[in-house]
Amino acid sequence: MNENASFNIHSPIASDGDGFVLHDEDRNHILEERDHYEQPQAACIEALKIVQRRHGWVPDGAIPAIAEVLGVGPASVEGVATFYSLIFRQPVGRHVILICDSSSCFLTGFDELREAITAELGIEFGQTTEDGRFTLLPVCCLGACDRGPAMMIGDDTFGPVPPDSVAELLKEYA
């Protein structure tokens, strides 16, 4: 453990000193995850997901807080957080739309699907609608190669998605 840490993992709430507060329940879940592994760094992904579930994304201040709870260096947590595309490091909309841009989806209508979604929402990849409802991101594979073009909204995978069905599909996520 870092002797210069600005919080104690045994306190009810852990804070990195920059305003981020790790909720007590999240800290306990992270400790439970850590205990499942021989190497505490193996719990990094789940720890990041725990924080993201509560906040909708992983703020910078969460990195040292997670590192302290896991007993690893902040660079280890940062490396995991920046490697995985589904760990969001900036605020996102209530619903994240992932459009698969793999070869199979590209060949089965990716461009048309992307155009339909960007026209419907008025945003491009990496942007969030003004109302904070949707964020649009590309993803290299959704594992739905037999159903391209495919997309995912939250935990729901759709495919094949005809461009003319986009408006109706998005209404389900009002």
Salt bridges, closest charged atoms under 4 A:
ASP24 OD1 - ARG27 NH2 2.71
GLU25 OE2 - ARG54 NH2 3.82
ASP26 OD2 - ARG54 NE 2.64
ASP35 OD1 - ARG34 NH2 3.54
GLU46 OE1 - LYS49 NZ 3.65
GLU46 OE2 - ARG53 NH2 3.12
ASP60 OD1 - ARG89 NH2 2.77
GLU78 OE2 - ARG89 NH1 2.87
ASP111 OD1 - ARG114 NH2 3.54
GLU115 OE2 - ARG114 NH2 3.95
ASP146 OD1 - ARG147 NE 3.88
GLU168 OE1 - LYS171 NZ 3.60
